[in-house]
Amino acid sequence: MSRRKKKRSPGKRLRLKRWLGLTLTGLVLVTWLPVLLLRWFEPPATAFMLLQTQGSDRSTFRYRWADWPELGSSAALAVMAAEDQKFPNHYGFDVVAIQDAVFDRLDGKSLRGASTITQQVAKNLFLWPGQSFLRKGIEAYFSAIIELTWSKKRILEMYLNIAEFGPGIYGIPEASRIYFGKAPLQLTDADAALLAAVLPNPKRFHVNQPSEHVRERQRWILQRMRKLRYYEPCFKHYLTKHVKGRIAKVYAPEWEIATFLPTAIWRKSNAQRVYRDSRRMIV
């Protein structure tokens, strides 16, 4: 009997491995499919929007999609300066910020935010509010898939359309209309910085009644936006001098250059390095 069991056990292990492999492959395909579709299609709603309509404090949400050319550069610069200054350079995760957050949690402190724009997109689209390690793990998984499937421009476009800027107010298009009576393209840097200033907690901070803390954060964001634009002429000069004109016009229109300058340029003004680090994001 023992010999028969030994002979059968390899077959059972093989079937178990095969079943686990198929299950894992199925889960990856099921979770990757919506991410793939959202590369080209706008979401009708997000998990955060749908959760807002559930529970005891049910409420409606306001959301309107706008394509990338309609969003302008001020809002894109503002949210990067406010939420994720390393966005053009990383691959979905700010490792240093994550390590600091984990060490704080191990020291008994609350789990503070260390999410990149990519992670916030993953959370808003597919997950629920919370600070547990389980949710963070699932968020990391979706963030990796998004980074592999979407361009940086698509990630930022999605974020600008689904981020919450007030109770039940989602996306720059709806927020700019409600708070300023403008289209996103008409937003000034100050307007965009004020909207970005409430992003850490849009239910606590208000665009229409900004506290002194929000105003201070707005001024800080404006400083970062000016630093991005300060080096823009240097970058455009390098494109004009070293890249064929047709390619420069196709891949780096003027309003898009400032949006995708890497944060490394804030510390180094070497135009050649700026071009090398930025070209993949502009494309």
ROKETOR-145909 format. One record per residue (C-alpha): residue in one letter; x, y, z; chain. Coordinates in Angstrom, 1 decimal, decimal comma, always signed. Layout:
BEGIN
@r:A px:X py:Y pz:Z c:A
...
END
This chain:
BEGIN
@r:M px:+0,0 py:+0,0 pz:+0,0 c:A
@r:S px:+2,8 py:+2,4 pz:+0,9 c:A
@r:R px:+4,4 py:+1,8 pz:-2,5 c:A
@r:R px:+1,2 py:+2,6 pz:-4,3 c:A
@r:K px:+0,8 py:+5,8 pz:-2,3 c:A
@r:K px:+4,3 py:+6,9 pz:-3,1 c:A
@r:K px:+3,6 py:+6,2 pz:-6,8 c:A
@r:R px:+0,4 py:+8,2 pz:-6,8 c:A
@r:S px:+1,6 py:+11,2 pz:-4,8 c:A
@r:P px:+3,7 py:+12,7 pz:-7,6 c:A
@r:G px:+0,6 py:+12,6 pz:-9,8 c:A
@r:K px:-1,4 py:+14,4 pz:-7,1 c:A
@r:R px:+1,3 py:+17,0 pz:-6,6 c:A
@r:L px:+1,4 py:+17,5 pz:-10,4 c:A
@r:R px:-2,4 py:+18,0 pz:-10,6 c:A
@r:L px:-2,3 py:+20,4 pz:-7,6 c:A
@r:K px:+0,4 py:+22,4 pz:-9,2 c:A
@r:R px:-1,5 py:+22,5 pz:-12,5 c:A
@r:W px:-4,7 py:+23,5 pz:-10,8 c:A
@r:L px:-2,9 py:+26,3 pz:-8,9 c:A
@r:G px:-1,2 py:+27,4 pz:-12,1 c:A
@r:L px:-4,5 py:+27,6 pz:-14,0 c:A
@r:T px:-6,2 py:+29,4 pz:-11,1 c:A
@r:L px:-3,4 py:+31,9 pz:-10,8 c:A
@r:T px:-3,4 py:+32,5 pz:-14,6 c:A
@r:G px:-7,2 py:+32,9 pz:-14,5 c:A
@r:L px:-7,0 py:+35,5 pz:-11,7 c:A
@r:V px:-4,3 py:+37,4 pz:-13,6 c:A
@r:L px:-6,4 py:+37,4 pz:-16,8 c:A
@r:V px:-9,6 py:+38,4 pz:-15,1 c:A
@r:T px:-7,9 py:+41,3 pz:-13,2 c:A
@r:W px:-5,8 py:+42,4 pz:-16,2 c:A
@r:L px:-8,7 py:+42,5 pz:-18,7 c:A
@r:P px:-10,4 py:+45,6 pz:-17,2 c:A
@r:V px:-7,1 py:+47,4 pz:-16,9 c:A
@r:L px:-6,4 py:+46,6 pz:-20,6 c:A
@r:L px:-9,9 py:+47,9 pz:-21,7 c:A
@r:L px:-9,4 py:+51,1 pz:-19,6 c:A
@r:R px:-6,3 py:+51,8 pz:-21,7 c:A
@r:W px:-8,6 py:+53,0 pz:-24,4 c:A
@r:F px:-12,1 py:+53,5 pz:-22,8 c:A
@r:E px:-13,2 py:+55,8 pz:-20,1 c:A
@r:P px:-14,7 py:+54,3 pz:-17,0 c:A
@r:P px:-18,5 py:+54,9 pz:-16,5 c:A
@r:A px:-17,7 py:+55,0 pz:-12,7 c:A
@r:T px:-15,1 py:+53,9 pz:-10,2 c:A
@r:A px:-15,2 py:+51,7 pz:-7,1 c:A
@r:F px:-15,0 py:+54,8 pz:-4,9 c:A
@r:M px:-18,0 py:+56,4 pz:-6,7 c:A
@r:L px:-20,1 py:+53,3 pz:-6,4 c:A
@r:L px:-19,3 py:+53,0 pz:-2,7 c:A
@r:Q px:-20,5 py:+56,5 pz:-2,1 c:A
@r:T px:-24,0 py:+55,4 pz:-3,2 c:A
@r:Q px:-24,0 py:+52,6 pz:-0,7 c:A
@r:G px:-24,4 py:+52,5 pz:+3,1 c:A
@r:S px:-26,3 py:+54,6 pz:+5,5 c:A
@r:D px:-24,9 py:+58,0 pz:+4,2 c:A
@r:R px:-25,9 py:+57,4 pz:+0,6 c:A
@r:S px:-25,2 py:+60,3 pz:-1,7 c:A
@r:T px:-24,9 py:+60,8 pz:-5,4 c:A
@r:F px:-21,6 py:+61,7 pz:-7,2 c:A
@r:R px:-20,8 py:+64,1 pz:-9,9 c:A
@r:Y px:-18,4 py:+63,0 pz:-12,6 c:A
@r:R px:-17,6 py:+64,1 pz:-16,1 c:A
@r:W px:-14,9 py:+62,7 pz:-18,3 c:A
@r:A px:-12,6 py:+64,9 pz:-20,5 c:A
@r:D px:-9,9 py:+63,7 pz:-22,9 c:A
@r:W px:-6,3 py:+64,6 pz:-22,4 c:A
@r:P px:-6,2 py:+67,7 pz:-24,8 c:A
@r:E px:-9,2 py:+69,2 pz:-22,9 c:A
@r:L px:-7,5 py:+69,0 pz:-19,5 c:A
@r:G px:-4,7 py:+71,5 pz:-20,1 c:A
@r:S px:-1,2 py:+71,5 pz:-18,5 c:A
@r:S px:-1,9 py:+73,5 pz:-15,3 c:A
@r:A px:-3,9 py:+70,7 pz:-13,6 c:A
@r:A px:-1,5 py:+68,0 pz:-14,6 c:A
@r:L px:+1,5 py:+70,0 pz:-13,2 c:A
@r:A px:-0,4 py:+70,8 pz:-10,0 c:A
@r:V px:-1,3 py:+67,3 pz:-9,1 c:A
@r:M px:+2,2 py:+66,0 pz:-9,8 c:A
@r:A px:+3,7 py:+68,8 pz:-7,6 c:A
@r:A px:+1,2 py:+68,1 pz:-4,9 c:A
@r:E px:+0,9 py:+64,3 pz:-4,8 c:A
@r:D px:+3,8 py:+62,6 pz:-6,7 c:A
@r:Q px:+6,8 py:+64,7 pz:-7,7 c:A
@r:K px:+8,6 py:+61,6 pz:-8,8 c:A
@r:F px:+5,8 py:+60,5 pz:-11,1 c:A
@r:P px:+7,6 py:+60,8 pz:-14,4 c:A
@r:N px:+10,6 py:+58,8 pz:-13,2 c:A
@r:H px:+9,3 py:+55,9 pz:-11,1 c:A
@r:Y px:+7,5 py:+52,7 pz:-12,2 c:A
@r:G px:+4,5 py:+53,0 pz:-10,0 c:A
@r:F px:+6,1 py:+53,0 pz:-6,5 c:A
@r:D px:+8,1 py:+55,4 pz:-4,5 c:A
@r:V px:+10,3 py:+52,9 pz:-2,6 c:A
@r:V px:+11,7 py:+55,4 pz:-0,2 c:A
@r:A px:+8,3 py:+56,8 pz:+0,9 c:A
@r:I px:+7,0 py:+53,2 pz:+1,2 c:A
@r:Q px:+9,9 py:+52,2 pz:+3,5 c:A
@r:D px:+9,4 py:+55,3 pz:+5,7 c:A
@r:A px:+5,7 py:+54,5 pz:+6,0 c:A
@r:V px:+6,3 py:+50,8 pz:+6,9 c:A
@r:F px:+8,9 py:+51,8 pz:+9,6 c:A
@r:D px:+6,4 py:+54,3 pz:+11,0 c:A
@r:R px:+3,8 py:+51,6 pz:+11,2 c:A
@r:L px:+6,2 py:+49,2 pz:+12,9 c:A
@r:D px:+7,0 py:+51,9 pz:+15,5 c:A
@r:G px:+3,3 py:+52,0 pz:+16,4 c:A
@r:K px:+2,4 py:+55,1 pz:+14,4 c:A
@r:S px:-0,6 py:+55,2 pz:+12,0 c:A
@r:L px:+0,0 py:+54,0 pz:+8,4 c:A
@r:R px:+0,6 py:+57,3 pz:+6,6 c:A
@r:G px:+0,1 py:+57,8 pz:+2,9 c:A
@r:A px:+3,0 py:+56,9 pz:+0,6 c:A
@r:S px:+0,9 py:+56,3 pz:-2,6 c:A
@r:T px:+2,0 py:+57,5 pz:-6,0 c:A
@r:I px:-0,4 py:+58,7 pz:-8,6 c:A
@r:T px:-0,4 py:+55,2 pz:-10,1 c:A
@r:Q px:-1,4 py:+53,7 pz:-6,8 c:A
@r:Q px:-4,1 py:+56,2 pz:-6,2 c:A
@r:V px:-5,5 py:+55,4 pz:-9,7 c:A
@r:A px:-5,5 py:+51,7 pz:-8,8 c:A
@r:K px:-7,2 py:+52,3 pz:-5,5 c:A
@r:N px:-9,9 py:+54,7 pz:-6,8 c:A
@r:L px:-10,7 py:+52,5 pz:-9,8 c:A
@r:F px:-10,9 py:+49,0 pz:-8,2 c:A
@r:L px:-10,6 py:+49,1 pz:-4,4 c:A
@r:W px:-12,1 py:+50,6 pz:-1,2 c:A
@r:P px:-10,9 py:+53,1 pz:+1,4 c:A
@r:G px:-8,6 py:+51,8 pz:+4,1 c:A
@r:Q px:-5,1 py:+51,6 pz:+5,4 c:A
@r:S px:-4,7 py:+47,8 pz:+5,8 c:A
@r:F px:-1,7 py:+45,9 pz:+4,5 c:A
@r:L px:-4,1 py:+43,6 pz:+2,6 c:A
@r:R px:-5,6 py:+46,5 pz:+0,6 c:A
@r:K px:-2,1 py:+48,0 pz:+0,1 c:A
@r:G px:-1,0 py:+44,6 pz:-1,3 c:A
@r:I px:-3,9 py:+44,4 pz:-3,8 c:A
@r:E px:-3,3 py:+48,1 pz:-4,7 c:A
@r:A px:+0,4 py:+47,3 pz:-5,4 c:A
@r:Y px:-0,7 py:+44,5 pz:-7,7 c:A
@r:F px:-3,1 py:+46,6 pz:-9,7 c:A
@r:S px:-0,5 py:+49,4 pz:-9,8 c:A
@r:A px:+2,1 py:+47,1 pz:-11,4 c:A
@r:I px:-0,4 py:+46,0 pz:-14,0 c:A
@r:I px:-1,4 py:+49,6 pz:-14,8 c:A
@r:E px:+2,3 py:+50,7 pz:-15,2 c:A
@r:L px:+2,9 py:+47,8 pz:-17,6 c:A
@r:T px:-0,3 py:+48,4 pz:-19,6 c:A
@r:W px:-0,7 py:+52,2 pz:-19,8 c:A
@r:S px:+1,5 py:+55,1 pz:-20,7 c:A
@r:K px:+2,4 py:+57,7 pz:-18,2 c:A
@r:K px:+0,1 py:+60,1 pz:-20,0 c:A
@r:R px:-2,9 py:+57,7 pz:-19,8 c:A
@r:I px:-2,3 py:+57,2 pz:-16,0 c:A
@r:L px:-2,2 py:+61,0 pz:-15,4 c:A
@r:E px:-5,3 py:+61,5 pz:-17,7 c:A
@r:M px:-7,2 py:+58,9 pz:-15,7 c:A
@r:Y px:-6,1 py:+60,4 pz:-12,3 c:A
@r:L px:-7,2 py:+63,9 pz:-13,4 c:A
@r:N px:-10,6 py:+62,5 pz:-14,3 c:A
@r:I px:-11,4 py:+60,3 pz:-11,3 c:A
@r:A px:-9,7 py:+62,0 pz:-8,3 c:A
@r:E px:-12,1 py:+63,4 pz:-5,7 c:A
@r:F px:-11,8 py:+67,2 pz:-5,2 c:A
@r:G px:-14,8 py:+67,6 pz:-2,9 c:A
@r:P px:-17,6 py:+65,5 pz:-1,4 c:A
@r:G px:-19,0 py:+63,6 pz:-4,3 c:A
@r:I px:-17,1 py:+65,8 pz:-6,9 c:A
@r:Y px:-14,8 py:+63,7 pz:-9,1 c:A
@r:G px:-12,4 py:+64,8 pz:-11,7 c:A
@r:I px:-10,9 py:+68,1 pz:-12,8 c:A
@r:P px:-13,7 py:+68,7 pz:-15,4 c:A
@r:E px:-16,5 py:+68,7 pz:-12,9 c:A
@r:A px:-14,5 py:+70,4 pz:-10,1 c:A
@r:S px:-13,4 py:+73,3 pz:-12,3 c:A
@r:R px:-17,0 py:+73,8 pz:-13,5 c:A
@r:I px:-18,4 py:+73,7 pz:-10,0 c:A
@r:Y px:-15,8 py:+75,7 pz:-8,1 c:A
@r:F px:-14,6 py:+78,2 pz:-10,8 c:A
@r:G px:-17,2 py:+78,1 pz:-13,5 c:A
@r:K px:-14,5 py:+77,3 pz:-16,0 c:A
@r:A px:-13,4 py:+74,5 pz:-18,4 c:A
@r:P px:-10,2 py:+72,8 pz:-17,4 c:A
@r:L px:-8,2 py:+74,5 pz:-20,2 c:A
@r:Q px:-9,1 py:+77,9 pz:-18,7 c:A
@r:L px:-7,8 py:+77,1 pz:-15,2 c:A
@r:T px:-4,9 py:+79,3 pz:-14,0 c:A
@r:D px:-2,0 py:+77,8 pz:-12,1 c:A
@r:A px:-3,5 py:+79,3 pz:-8,9 c:A
@r:D px:-6,8 py:+77,6 pz:-9,6 c:A
@r:A px:-5,2 py:+74,2 pz:-10,3 c:A
@r:A px:-2,9 py:+74,5 pz:-7,2 c:A
@r:L px:-6,0 py:+75,2 pz:-5,0 c:A
@r:L px:-7,7 py:+72,1 pz:-6,4 c:A
@r:A px:-4,6 py:+70,0 pz:-5,8 c:A
@r:A px:-4,2 py:+71,4 pz:-2,3 c:A
@r:V px:-7,3 py:+69,5 pz:-1,1 c:A
@r:L px:-6,3 py:+66,1 pz:-2,5 c:A
@r:P px:-4,9 py:+64,6 pz:+0,7 c:A
@r:N px:-8,4 py:+64,8 pz:+2,2 c:A
@r:P px:-11,1 py:+66,3 pz:+0,0 c:A
@r:K px:-13,8 py:+65,7 pz:+2,6 c:A
@r:R px:-12,0 py:+67,6 pz:+5,2 c:A
@r:F px:-10,4 py:+70,4 pz:+3,1 c:A
@r:H px:-12,6 py:+72,6 pz:+0,9 c:A
@r:V px:-11,9 py:+74,4 pz:-2,3 c:A
@r:N px:-14,8 py:+76,9 pz:-1,8 c:A
@r:Q px:-13,8 py:+77,6 pz:+1,8 c:A
@r:P px:-10,1 py:+77,1 pz:+2,0 c:A
@r:S px:-8,5 py:+77,1 pz:+5,4 c:A
@r:E px:-5,1 py:+78,7 pz:+6,1 c:A
@r:H px:-3,5 py:+75,3 pz:+5,8 c:A
@r:V px:-5,0 py:+74,8 pz:+2,3 c:A
@r:R px:-3,8 py:+78,3 pz:+1,3 c:A
@r:E px:-0,3 py:+77,5 pz:+2,5 c:A
@r:R px:-0,3 py:+74,2 pz:+0,6 c:A
@r:Q px:-1,5 py:+76,0 pz:-2,5 c:A
@r:R px:+1,4 py:+78,4 pz:-2,3 c:A
@r:W px:+3,8 py:+75,5 pz:-1,8 c:A
@r:I px:+2,4 py:+73,7 pz:-4,9 c:A
@r:L px:+2,7 py:+76,9 pz:-7,0 c:A
@r:Q px:+6,4 py:+77,1 pz:-6,1 c:A
@r:R px:+6,9 py:+73,5 pz:-7,4 c:A
@r:M px:+5,0 py:+74,3 pz:-10,6 c:A
@r:R px:+7,2 py:+77,3 pz:-11,2 c:A
@r:K px:+10,3 py:+75,2 pz:-10,8 c:A
@r:L px:+9,1 py:+72,8 pz:-13,4 c:A
@r:R px:+8,4 py:+75,6 pz:-15,9 c:A
@r:Y px:+11,7 py:+77,4 pz:-15,1 c:A
@r:Y px:+13,7 py:+74,7 pz:-17,0 c:A
@r:E px:+11,2 py:+74,3 pz:-19,9 c:A
@r:P px:+13,1 py:+76,6 pz:-22,3 c:A
@r:C px:+16,3 py:+74,6 pz:-21,7 c:A
@r:F px:+14,5 py:+71,4 pz:-22,6 c:A
@r:K px:+12,8 py:+72,8 pz:-25,7 c:A
@r:H px:+16,2 py:+74,2 pz:-26,9 c:A
@r:Y px:+17,7 py:+70,7 pz:-26,7 c:A
@r:L px:+14,8 py:+69,2 pz:-28,7 c:A
@r:T px:+15,1 py:+71,8 pz:-31,4 c:A
@r:K px:+18,8 py:+71,4 pz:-31,7 c:A
@r:H px:+19,3 py:+67,7 pz:-31,4 c:A
@r:V px:+16,0 py:+66,1 pz:-32,6 c:A
@r:K px:+14,5 py:+66,3 pz:-36,0 c:A
@r:G px:+11,8 py:+68,9 pz:-36,2 c:A
@r:R px:+9,1 py:+66,6 pz:-37,3 c:A
@r:I px:+9,7 py:+64,2 pz:-34,4 c:A
@r:A px:+9,9 py:+67,1 pz:-31,9 c:A
@r:K px:+6,5 py:+68,4 pz:-33,1 c:A
@r:V px:+4,8 py:+65,0 pz:-32,9 c:A
@r:Y px:+6,2 py:+63,8 pz:-29,6 c:A
@r:A px:+6,8 py:+67,0 pz:-27,7 c:A
@r:P px:+4,1 py:+69,7 pz:-28,3 c:A
@r:E px:+4,8 py:+72,8 pz:-26,2 c:A
@r:W px:+2,0 py:+72,4 pz:-23,7 c:A
@r:E px:+3,0 py:+68,7 pz:-23,1 c:A
@r:I px:+6,7 py:+69,3 pz:-22,4 c:A
@r:A px:+6,2 py:+71,0 pz:-19,1 c:A
@r:T px:+3,8 py:+68,3 pz:-18,0 c:A
@r:F px:+6,4 py:+65,5 pz:-18,4 c:A
@r:L px:+9,6 py:+67,1 pz:-17,3 c:A
@r:P px:+11,2 py:+64,7 pz:-14,8 c:A
@r:T px:+11,8 py:+66,0 pz:-11,2 c:A
@r:A px:+15,5 py:+65,3 pz:-11,7 c:A
@r:I px:+15,7 py:+68,6 pz:-13,7 c:A
@r:W px:+14,9 py:+70,5 pz:-10,6 c:A
@r:R px:+18,3 py:+69,6 pz:-9,3 c:A
@r:K px:+20,3 py:+69,3 pz:-12,5 c:A
@r:S px:+20,0 py:+71,6 pz:-15,6 c:A
@r:N px:+21,9 py:+69,2 pz:-17,9 c:A
@r:A px:+19,7 py:+69,3 pz:-21,0 c:A
@r:Q px:+21,0 py:+66,1 pz:-22,5 c:A
@r:R px:+20,1 py:+64,1 pz:-19,4 c:A
@r:V px:+16,7 py:+65,8 pz:-19,3 c:A
@r:Y px:+16,0 py:+64,7 pz:-22,8 c:A
@r:R px:+17,2 py:+61,1 pz:-22,3 c:A
@r:D px:+15,1 py:+60,7 pz:-19,1 c:A
@r:S px:+12,0 py:+62,4 pz:-20,5 c:A
@r:R px:+11,7 py:+61,1 pz:-24,0 c:A
@r:R px:+10,0 py:+57,8 pz:-23,0 c:A
@r:M px:+7,3 py:+59,7 pz:-21,1 c:A
@r:I px:+6,6 py:+62,2 pz:-23,8 c:A
@r:V px:+6,2 py:+59,4 pz:-26,3 c:A
END
